Amino acid sequence: MSHEPRAVVDHHGDDHEHHHHTGGGVVGAFRAAVLEVFAPHSHDASDSIDDALESSAAGIRAVKISLLVLVVTAVAQIVIVVLSGSIALLADTIHNFSDALTAIPLWTAFALGTRTATRRYTYGFGRAEDIAGLFVIAMITLSAVIAGVESIRRLVHPVAIEHVGWVAAAGLVGFIGNEVVAVYRIRIGRRIGSAALIADGLHARTDGFTSLAVLLGAGGVAMGFPPADPVIGLVITVAILAVLRTAIRDVFRRLMDGVDPAFVDAAEAALAAEPGVVDVRSVRMRWIGHRLHAEAELDIDAAVSLAEAHHIAHSAEHTLTHAVPRLSTALVHAYPAGSHPR
């Protein structure tokens, strides 16, 4: 006997990652703050968005607003370029503007994710987010390579920085604009459970690091230490690589159908406590975009009727979608206790 209903039920919760103990006091707080910059966690359960269409709309809105902020930032930098006449600053501004365009693939992915499933793409188009995430990773990698190569080149062949004040101003504008976008994208990415949007937030943060390097390098030059520019550039390169590691980890976990083990634990505990369930044989989960899908196999009393089995399975589905954050669909198989699935 088996029962295989599918239910879509609204629920409340959020994508959850465990925080490890980082120690108390100032040192612990500082370490936690640093980890939050390079490996942001997801703890916004009270402000999560659970409806699939609403969460996709929130993702598109986040991309639009952040793109607008980045364009305004780039325009402000262009004004500084015009006033200063710095060719080097123009190149950095063009780089920042081109990086802002990474929002377009993610925008497209969110839009595709709202399309209904077809007979060819029976799970829908949520995986487009993961493809966009790969593009974001490529852009972060490119930023790290450019920052590293440029820093080494300036160490080997020092280049005098002209218009130091203007360069510092442009660096400050770039850092503020990119960090505002990074915080916003990461926050919305947490709320809707989108690894790709969080990765794009990390990408904006790497661009902010690059602008911060420009600012700090100009400050070092102004204080009479010309090598400060390439040295700080190398430090920023290392920081970008740390951010890249986090982005790769999160995006590739989604591609490999990785989920937080706490989700599986919560599902098994909820199903085991469900009336009529004798045992939980297995629970499998996978992300499809920023939504979770689950399949479960349950043992139930062999003496119950088919109607009772249907009720138990349906009730188990309902319980499951409420017990696991961001779970939008569940497929439950019910078997008589002691039998083996075919």
C-alpha positions in Angstrom: 0.0 0.0 0.0 1.4 3.4 -0.8 0.0 6.9 -0.9 1.6 9.7 -2.8 -0.3 13.0 -2.4 1.4 16.4 -3.1 0.4 19.5 -1.2 1.4 23.1 -1.4 0.9 24.8 2.0 2.0 28.2 3.3 4.3 28.1 6.4 6.4 30.3 8.5 10.2 30.1 9.0 13.5 30.8 7.3 16.6 29.3 5.8 18.7 28.3 8.9 22.4 28.0 9.4 23.9 27.1 12.7 26.1 29.7 14.4 29.1 28.2 16.3 30.1 29.5 19.6 32.6 32.3 19.0 33.5 33.1 22.6 32.4 35.9 24.8 33.4 39.5 25.3 34.9 41.9 22.8 37.0 39.3 21.0 33.9 37.0 20.5 31.8 40.0 19.2 34.6 41.1 16.9 35.0 37.6 15.5 31.3 37.2 14.9 31.2 40.6 13.1 34.1 39.5 10.8 32.5 36.2 10.1 29.2 38.0 9.2 31.1 40.0 6.6 32.8 37.1 4.9 30.3 34.3 5.6 26.9 35.8 6.3 24.4 33.4 8.0 20.6 33.3 7.7 18.7 34.3 10.8 15.7 36.4 9.8 12.9 34.0 10.7 10.6 36.7 12.1 10.8 38.6 8.8 10.8 35.8 6.3 8.8 35.7 3.1 7.2 32.2 2.5 4.9 32.6 -0.5 6.8 31.5 -3.7 5.5 34.3 -6.0 5.9 36.9 -3.3 9.4 35.9 -2.6 10.3 36.0 -6.3 8.8 39.4 -6.5 10.8 40.5 -3.5 14.0 39.2 -5.2 13.2 41.1 -8.4 12.5 44.3 -6.4 15.8 43.9 -4.5 17.7 43.5 -7.8 16.0 46.6 -9.3 16.6 48.8 -6.3 20.2 47.7 -5.8 21.0 48.1 -9.5 19.6 51.7 -9.3 21.8 52.4 -6.3 24.9 51.1 -8.1 24.1 53.1 -11.2 23.8 56.3 -9.1 27.1 55.4 -7.4 28.8 54.9 -10.8 27.4 58.2 -12.0 28.8 60.0 -8.9 32.2 58.4 -9.6 32.0 59.6 -13.2 31.4 63.1 -12.1 34.5 62.9 -9.9 36.4 61.5 -12.9 35.4 64.5 -15.0 36.4 66.9 -12.3 39.7 65.2 -11.6 40.7 64.2 -15.2 42.1 60.9 -13.8 42.3 58.1 -16.5 43.1 55.5 -13.8 40.0 56.5 -11.9 38.0 56.2 -15.1 39.1 52.6 -15.6 38.1 51.8 -12.0 34.7 53.4 -12.5 34.0 51.5 -15.7 34.9 48.3 -13.8 32.4 49.1 -11.1 29.7 49.9 -13.6 30.2 46.7 -15.5 30.1 44.7 -12.3 26.7 46.3 -11.5 25.3 44.7 -14.6 25.6 41.2 -13.0 22.2 42.0 -11.5 20.6 41.5 -14.9 21.2 37.6 -15.1 19.8 37.4 -11.5 16.8 39.5 -12.4 16.2 37.2 -15.4 16.5 34.1 -13.2 13.9 35.4 -10.7 11.5 36.2 -13.6 12.0 32.7 -15.0 11.3 31.2 -11.6 7.8 32.6 -11.6 6.9 30.7 -14.7 4.7 27.6 -14.2 6.2 24.1 -14.7 6.0 22.5 -18.2 6.0 18.9 -19.4 9.7 19.3 -20.1 10.6 21.3 -17.0 8.3 19.5 -14.6 9.9 21.1 -11.5 9.7 24.6 -12.9 12.5 27.0 -13.6 13.8 27.7 -10.1 17.2 26.3 -11.0 17.9 29.4 -13.2 18.9 31.0 -9.9 21.7 28.6 -9.5 22.9 29.3 -13.0 22.9 33.0 -12.2 24.8 32.2 -9.1 27.6 30.6 -11.2 27.8 33.8 -13.2 28.2 35.8 -10.0 30.9 33.5 -8.8 32.7 34.1 -12.1 32.5 37.8 -11.6 33.9 37.6 -8.0 36.7 35.5 -9.3 37.5 38.1 -12.0 37.5 40.8 -9.4 40.0 38.9 -7.3 42.2 38.3 -10.3 42.1 41.9 -11.4 42.8 43.2 -7.9 45.7 40.8 -7.4 47.4 41.3 -10.8 47.1 45.1 -10.5 48.5 45.1 -7.0 51.5 43.0 -8.0 52.0 45.2 -11.1 52.2 48.3 -9.0 54.6 46.7 -6.6 56.9 45.8 -9.4 56.4 48.9 -11.4 55.2 51.7 -9.0 52.7 54.1 -10.5 52.4 57.6 -9.1 48.8 58.4 -7.9 47.7 61.8 -9.1 44.7 63.8 -7.8 44.9 62.0 -4.5 42.0 63.9 -3.0 39.7 63.1 -5.8 40.8 59.4 -5.9 40.0 59.1 -2.2 36.6 60.7 -2.7 35.8 58.3 -5.5 36.9 55.4 -3.4 34.7 56.5 -0.5 31.6 56.9 -2.8 32.3 53.5 -4.3 32.7 51.8 -1.0 29.5 53.3 0.5 27.4 52.6 -2.5 28.5 49.0 -2.9 28.3 48.2 0.8 24.7 49.5 1.0 23.8 47.3 -1.9 25.7 44.3 -0.3 23.8 44.6 3.0 20.4 45.0 1.2 20.9 42.1 -1.2 22.1 39.8 1.6 19.2 40.7 3.9 16.6 40.1 1.1 18.5 36.9 0.1 18.1 35.6 3.6 14.4 36.5 3.8 13.6 34.6 0.6 16.2 31.9 0.9 18.1 32.7 -2.3 21.8 31.6 -2.3 22.3 33.4 -5.7 21.0 36.8 -4.3 23.2 36.4 -1.2 26.2 35.6 -3.6 25.4 38.8 -5.6 25.4 40.7 -2.3 28.8 39.3 -1.6 29.9 40.3 -5.1 28.8 43.9 -4.3 30.9 43.7 -1.1 34.0 42.7 -3.1 33.5 45.7 -5.2 33.2 47.8 -2.1 36.5 46.2 -0.9 38.1 47.3 -4.1 36.9 50.9 -3.6 38.0 50.7 0.0 41.5 49.8 -1.2 41.5 52.9 -3.5 40.5 55.0 -0.5 43.1 53.6 1.9 45.8 53.5 -0.7 45.2 57.2 -1.5 45.4 57.9 2.3 48.8 56.1 2.5 50.2 58.0 -0.5 49.0 61.3 1.1 50.9 60.4 4.3 54.1 59.8 2.3 54.0 56.0 1.9 53.5 55.3 -1.8 53.7 51.4 -1.5 50.5 51.6 0.6 48.4 51.4 -2.6 49.6 48.0 -3.9 50.1 46.5 -0.4 46.5 47.3 0.6 45.4 46.0 -2.8 47.0 42.6 -2.0 45.2 42.6 1.4 41.9 43.3 -0.3 42.6 40.5 -2.8 42.8 38.1 0.1 39.6 39.5 1.5 37.9 39.0 -1.9 39.1 35.4 -2.0 37.5 34.8 1.5 34.2 36.1 0.2 34.6 34.0 -3.0 35.0 30.9 -0.9 31.7 31.6 0.9 29.9 32.3 -2.4 31.2 29.1 -4.0 30.3 27.0 -1.0 26.7 28.3 -0.9 26.0 28.2 -4.6 27.5 24.7 -5.2 25.7 23.3 -2.2 22.5 24.3 -4.0 23.7 22.8 -7.2 24.5 19.5 -5.4 21.1 19.5 -3.7 22.7 20.2 -0.3 20.4 21.2 2.5 21.0 22.1 6.2 21.0 18.8 8.1 18.8 20.6 10.7 16.0 20.7 8.2 16.2 16.9 7.8 16.3 16.5 11.6 13.2 18.8 12.0 11.3 16.8 9.3 12.1 13.4 10.8 11.1 14.6 14.3 7.9 16.1 13.1 6.9 13.0 11.0 7.8 10.6 13.8 5.5 12.4 16.2 2.6 12.4 13.7 -0.3 10.2 14.9 -0.5 6.9 13.0 3.2 6.9 11.9 5.1 3.9 13.1 8.4 4.8 11.6 10.1 7.2 9.3 12.0 5.3 6.6 13.6 8.2 4.8 13.5 11.9 4.2 15.0 13.6 1.1 15.1 17.3 0.3 16.3 19.6 -2.5 16.3 23.3 -3.2 14.6 24.4 -6.4 15.6 28.0 -6.7 14.8 29.5 -3.3 12.1 27.0 -2.4 12.5 23.5 -0.8 10.9 20.3 -2.0 10.8 17.1 0.2 10.0 13.5 -0.2 9.3 11.2 2.7 8.7 7.4 3.2 6.6 6.4 6.2 5.7 3.2 7.9 2.1 3.1 9.1 0.0 0.5 10.9 -0.8 -2.3 8.3 -4.3 -2.7 9.8 -5.6 0.8 8.9 -7.9 1.3 5.9 -7.0 3.0 2.7 -9.0 6.0 3.7 -7.2 6.2 7.1 -3.8 5.8 5.3 -4.7 8.7 3.0 -5.6 10.9 6.0 -2.4 10.0 7.8 -0.3 10.8 4.7 -2.1 14.1 4.0 -1.8 15.1 7.7 2.0 14.3 7.5 2.4 16.5 4.5 0.7 19.4 6.3 2.9 18.9 9.4 6.0 18.7 7.2 5.4 22.0 5.4 4.9 23.7 8.7 7.9 22.1 10.4 10.5 22.9 7.8 11.2 26.5 6.7 10.7 27.4 3.0 9.3 23.9 2.2 6.7 24.6 -0.5 6.0 21.1 -1.8 6.1 17.7 -0.1 5.5 14.1 -1.5 4.7 11.5 1.1 4.8 7.7 0.5 3.0 5.6 3.1 3.7 1.8 3.4 2.3 -0.9 5.8 4.8 -1.4 8.6 7.0 -4.4 8.0 6.7 -4.2 4.2 9.5 -3.1 1.8 9.0 -0.4 -0.9 9.2 -1.6 -4.5 
